[in-house]
């Protein structure tokens, strides 16, 4: 997924949880790729194949229509392409968009790009298909807020289930170097959402009992609903983090010497001192104070960028 900047803020949002190495996608910008085929060996189209339930096909078709209406008129689209266990179609526009409309971490800060990737999955070379994965990215031509949206459901262990919203603020036009392109601020929300302490430990994650799409609706119905749901999420995670540190269950990782060969060093875990726990709590509170203020002050601009990335308010029903 293109929205992972976890190391910068000690945050994890594990949506693309690939369960087996044979299920990983190929590089869609590789010169070697296969056009996806339907069961009758004609070019793939969702209408031509069987899905393992009655809701995925109409949902996939509706999302494809939304992507075409949102991006297709001013850009171009790829055919349905086979990538391992994934069958994917992409749309993109803008001078910053990559060849074959790929959303990639290396270019996610390039200005003036709009891209949508939509895919479904299968276990073999034929039906039944299952699951939906959607990624959308919109980056302004120069400065302002960008938005990235990701959604995955019914991945059956091949891909994790959840959604993510990432907003990045740019204050200068894209430059030649990565530092020139980088945002000056960012905010992440989603499901799952976890805060990491001591760079290796996080509170036990309890998945929400609310169905995935109902939970998503709380964030995307309007700018105000996104503000309120996001604020509640940040406050809950703040509280969970404080309780985790107070329980003294968080351990500090101590790496051994690096012995070369690209092999990570062995490490041990030790108890945190009271001073370390207090410092980590202060760090966490500063992080949540920052994110809550950013959301409160800029939720309207963030939501407007989100709708430019993908019309989540009407297409993610």
C-alpha positions as CSV (number, residue, x, y, z in Angstrom):
1,X,0.0,0.0,0.0
2,X,1.2,3.5,-0.8
3,X,0.2,5.1,2.5
4,X,2.8,3.5,4.9
5,X,5.1,6.1,6.6
6,X,5.0,4.2,9.9
7,X,8.5,4.7,11.0
8,X,8.1,8.5,11.2
9,X,5.4,8.4,13.9
10,X,5.7,5.0,15.5
11,X,2.4,4.0,13.9
12,X,1.3,0.8,12.2
13,X,-1.7,0.3,10.0
14,X,-1.3,-3.2,8.6
15,X,-3.8,-3.5,5.8
16,X,-1.7,-5.4,3.2
17,X,-1.1,-8.4,5.3
18,X,-0.1,-11.0,2.7
19,X,-0.3,-14.5,4.3
20,X,1.8,-16.5,1.9
21,X,4.8,-15.7,-0.3
22,X,3.3,-17.3,-3.4
23,X,0.4,-14.9,-3.1
24,X,2.4,-11.7,-3.4
25,X,1.8,-9.4,-6.3
26,X,4.3,-8.9,-9.1
27,X,5.7,-5.5,-10.0
28,X,3.0,-4.1,-12.2
29,X,5.5,-1.8,-13.9
30,X,7.6,-4.9,-14.9
31,X,7.8,-5.5,-18.7
32,X,6.5,-9.0,-18.0
33,X,2.8,-9.1,-17.1
34,X,-0.1,-11.1,-18.2
35,X,-3.5,-9.9,-19.3
36,X,-6.1,-11.4,-17.0
37,X,-8.5,-13.9,-18.6
38,X,-12.0,-14.9,-17.8
39,X,-13.0,-18.6,-17.4
40,X,-13.7,-18.8,-21.1
41,X,-10.1,-17.5,-21.9
42,X,-11.5,-14.2,-23.2
43,X,-10.2,-10.9,-21.6
44,X,-11.2,-10.7,-18.0
45,X,-14.3,-8.7,-17.0
46,X,-16.1,-9.1,-13.6
47,X,-19.3,-9.8,-15.5
48,X,-17.7,-12.9,-17.1
49,X,-16.5,-14.7,-13.9
50,X,-18.0,-16.3,-10.9
51,X,-17.6,-14.9,-7.4
52,X,-17.9,-16.9,-4.1
53,X,-20.8,-14.7,-2.9
54,X,-23.6,-12.6,-4.3
55,X,-22.3,-9.1,-3.2
56,X,-18.7,-8.9,-4.4
57,X,-19.4,-8.7,-8.2
58,X,-21.9,-5.8,-8.0
59,X,-19.6,-4.0,-5.5
60,X,-16.6,-4.5,-7.8
61,X,-18.5,-3.3,-10.8
62,X,-19.8,-0.2,-8.9
63,X,-16.3,0.7,-7.8
64,X,-14.9,0.3,-11.3
65,X,-17.6,2.6,-12.6
66,X,-16.8,5.2,-9.9
67,X,-13.1,5.0,-10.7
68,X,-13.8,5.5,-14.4
69,X,-16.0,8.5,-13.7
70,X,-13.5,10.0,-11.2
71,X,-10.3,9.5,-13.1
72,X,-11.0,8.0,-16.5
73,X,-12.2,11.1,-18.3
74,X,-9.0,13.0,-17.9
75,X,-6.5,10.2,-17.9
76,X,-6.0,6.6,-19.0
77,X,-6.6,3.1,-17.7
78,X,-4.9,-0.3,-17.8
79,X,-6.6,-3.5,-18.8
80,X,-7.3,-6.1,-16.1
81,X,-3.9,-7.6,-15.4
82,X,-3.1,-10.9,-13.6
83,X,-0.6,-10.5,-10.8
84,X,-0.3,-13.8,-8.9
85,X,-3.4,-14.2,-6.9
86,X,-4.6,-10.7,-7.8
87,X,-6.5,-9.4,-10.9
88,X,-6.1,-5.7,-11.0
89,X,-7.2,-2.7,-13.1
90,X,-5.8,0.9,-12.6
91,X,-6.7,4.4,-13.7
92,X,-4.6,7.5,-13.5
93,X,-4.2,11.1,-14.6
94,X,-1.7,14.0,-14.0
95,X,1.9,14.6,-14.9
96,X,3.1,12.9,-11.8
97,X,1.3,9.6,-12.5
98,X,3.5,6.6,-13.1
99,X,3.5,4.3,-16.1
100,X,0.6,1.8,-15.8
101,X,-0.9,3.9,-13.1
102,X,1.1,2.4,-10.3
103,X,0.7,3.8,-6.7
104,X,4.2,3.4,-5.2
105,X,6.0,4.6,-2.1
106,X,8.9,5.9,-4.1
107,X,6.7,8.3,-6.0
108,X,3.8,9.0,-3.6
109,X,5.0,12.5,-3.0
110,X,5.3,13.5,-6.7
111,X,2.9,16.4,-7.4
112,X,0.0,16.3,-9.8
113,X,-1.0,12.7,-9.7
114,X,-4.3,10.9,-9.3
115,X,-4.4,7.1,-9.4
116,X,-6.8,4.4,-8.4
117,X,-6.1,0.6,-8.2
118,X,-8.9,-1.9,-7.9
119,X,-8.4,-5.7,-7.6
120,X,-10.0,-8.9,-6.7
121,X,-8.5,-12.3,-5.9
122,X,-8.5,-16.0,-6.6
123,X,-6.7,-19.1,-5.4
124,X,-6.0,-20.6,-8.8
125,X,-6.3,-19.7,-12.5
126,X,-10.1,-19.5,-12.5
127,X,-13.3,-18.8,-10.5
128,X,-14.5,-18.4,-7.9
129,X,-13.1,-14.9,-7.3
130,X,-13.3,-13.2,-3.9
131,X,-12.5,-10.0,-2.1
132,X,-12.1,-6.4,-3.0
133,X,-9.0,-4.2,-2.7
134,X,-9.0,-0.5,-3.5
135,X,-6.3,2.1,-3.3
136,X,-6.6,5.7,-4.3
137,X,-4.1,8.6,-4.3
138,X,-4.5,12.3,-5.1
139,X,-1.6,14.7,-4.8
140,X,-2.1,18.4,-5.7
141,X,-0.1,20.1,-8.5
142,X,1.9,22.1,-6.1
143,X,1.1,22.8,-2.4
144,X,-1.8,21.8,-0.2
145,X,-3.3,18.6,1.2
146,X,-3.0,15.2,-0.5
147,X,-5.2,12.2,0.4
148,X,-4.6,8.5,0.1
149,X,-7.4,5.9,0.7
150,X,-7.1,2.2,1.0
151,X,-9.7,-0.5,1.6
152,X,-9.6,-4.3,1.7
153,X,-12.3,-6.8,2.5
154,X,-12.8,-10.6,2.4
155,X,-9.2,-11.3,1.6
156,X,-9.4,-14.9,3.1
157,X,-5.9,-14.7,4.6
158,X,-4.3,-13.6,1.3
159,X,-4.8,-10.0,2.1
160,X,-5.7,-8.3,5.4
161,X,-9.0,-6.6,6.0
162,X,-9.3,-2.9,6.9
163,X,-9.1,0.6,5.6
164,X,-6.7,3.5,5.8
165,X,-6.9,7.3,5.4
166,X,-3.6,9.3,5.0
167,X,-3.4,13.0,4.6
168,X,-0.1,14.9,3.8
169,X,0.5,18.6,3.7
170,X,2.9,20.0,1.1
171,X,4.3,23.6,1.2
172,X,6.5,23.6,-1.9
173,X,6.4,22.4,-5.4
174,X,8.0,19.1,-6.2
175,X,11.8,19.3,-6.4
176,X,14.5,17.1,-7.7
177,X,15.4,15.4,-4.4
178,X,13.2,13.4,-2.0
179,X,13.6,16.0,0.7
180,X,12.1,18.6,-1.6
181,X,9.1,16.4,-2.3
182,X,8.4,15.3,1.3
183,X,5.3,16.6,3.1
184,X,5.7,19.0,6.0
185,X,3.0,17.2,8.0
186,X,0.8,14.2,7.8
187,X,-2.1,12.4,9.6
188,X,-3.1,8.8,9.5
189,X,-6.4,7.2,10.5
190,X,-7.9,3.8,9.9
191,X,-8.6,0.2,10.9
192,X,-6.4,-1.4,12.2
193,X,-4.7,1.5,14.0
194,X,-2.0,1.0,16.6
195,X,0.7,3.1,18.3
196,X,4.1,1.6,18.8
197,X,6.2,2.3,22.0
198,X,9.9,1.7,22.4
199,X,10.0,1.2,18.6
200,X,8.9,-2.4,19.0
201,X,5.9,-2.9,21.4
202,X,2.3,-2.0,21.0
203,X,-0.8,-2.5,23.2
204,X,-2.8,-5.7,22.5
205,X,-5.0,-4.9,19.5
206,X,-8.7,-5.7,19.8
207,X,-10.5,-5.5,16.5
208,X,-13.7,-3.4,16.5
209,X,-17.0,-5.4,16.7
210,X,-18.6,-3.0,14.2
211,X,-18.7,-4.5,10.7
212,X,-16.0,-3.1,8.4
213,X,-18.2,-1.1,6.1
214,X,-20.2,0.3,8.9
215,X,-17.0,1.4,10.6
216,X,-15.7,3.0,7.4
217,X,-19.0,4.9,7.0
218,X,-18.3,6.6,10.3
219,X,-15.2,8.2,8.8
220,X,-16.3,9.0,5.2
221,X,-19.9,10.2,5.3
222,X,-18.9,13.8,5.7
223,X,-16.1,16.0,6.8
224,X,-17.6,16.3,10.3
225,X,-18.1,12.5,10.6
226,X,-14.5,12.0,9.7
227,X,-13.4,14.6,12.3
228,X,-15.5,13.0,15.0
229,X,-14.6,9.4,14.2
230,X,-10.9,10.3,13.9
231,X,-10.9,12.2,17.2
232,X,-12.5,9.2,19.0
233,X,-10.0,6.8,17.5
234,X,-7.0,9.0,18.5
235,X,-8.4,9.3,22.1
236,X,-9.0,5.6,22.4
237,X,-5.5,4.8,21.2
238,X,-4.0,7.4,23.6
239,X,-5.8,5.7,26.5
240,X,-4.8,2.2,25.4
241,X,-1.2,3.3,25.1
242,X,-1.2,4.9,28.6
243,X,-2.7,1.8,30.1
244,X,-0.1,-0.4,28.3
245,X,2.8,1.6,29.7
246,X,1.3,1.7,33.2
247,X,1.0,-2.1,33.1
248,X,4.8,-2.3,32.7
249,X,4.3,-4.9,29.9
250,X,6.1,-2.9,27.3
251,X,9.7,-4.1,26.9
252,X,12.8,-2.3,25.5
253,X,14.6,-4.0,22.7
254,X,18.4,-4.2,23.0
255,X,20.2,-5.2,19.8
256,X,23.4,-7.2,19.8
257,X,26.3,-6.4,17.6
258,X,25.9,-6.5,13.9
259,X,28.0,-9.3,12.4
260,X,27.5,-8.4,8.7
261,X,26.1,-10.4,5.8
262,X,22.8,-8.6,5.9
263,X,21.7,-10.7,8.8
264,X,19.8,-8.7,11.5
265,X,21.6,-8.8,14.9
266,X,20.2,-10.9,17.7
267,X,18.3,-8.9,20.3
268,X,17.0,-9.2,23.8
269,X,14.1,-7.6,25.6
270,X,14.4,-5.9,29.0
271,X,12.0,-4.2,31.4
272,X,11.7,-0.4,30.9
273,X,12.7,1.8,33.8
274,X,10.2,4.2,35.3
275,X,12.0,7.1,33.7
276,X,11.8,5.4,30.2
277,X,8.1,4.7,30.6
278,X,7.4,8.3,31.6
279,X,9.4,9.6,28.7
280,X,7.6,7.3,26.3
281,X,4.2,8.4,27.7
282,X,5.1,12.0,27.2
283,X,6.2,11.2,23.6
284,X,2.9,9.5,23.0
285,X,0.8,12.3,24.4
286,X,2.7,14.8,22.2
287,X,2.0,12.7,19.2
288,X,-1.8,12.4,19.9
289,X,-2.0,16.2,20.8
290,X,-0.4,17.0,17.5
291,X,-2.7,14.7,15.5
292,X,-5.9,15.8,17.2
293,X,-5.0,19.4,16.6
294,X,-4.2,18.7,13.0
295,X,-7.5,17.0,12.4
296,X,-9.5,19.6,14.3
297,X,-7.9,22.5,12.3
298,X,-7.8,21.0,8.9
299,X,-10.5,18.3,8.6
300,X,-12.4,20.2,5.9
301,X,-9.3,20.5,3.6
302,X,-8.5,16.9,4.3
303,X,-11.9,15.7,3.4
304,X,-12.0,17.7,0.2
305,X,-8.7,16.0,-0.8
306,X,-10.2,12.6,0.1
307,X,-13.1,13.2,-2.3
308,X,-10.7,14.1,-5.0
309,X,-8.8,10.8,-4.5
310,X,-12.1,8.8,-4.6
311,X,-15.7,9.7,-3.9
312,X,-15.9,7.7,-0.8
313,X,-19.1,9.3,0.4
314,X,-21.2,7.9,-2.4
315,X,-19.1,5.0,-3.7
316,X,-18.3,3.1,-0.5
317,X,-21.8,2.2,0.5
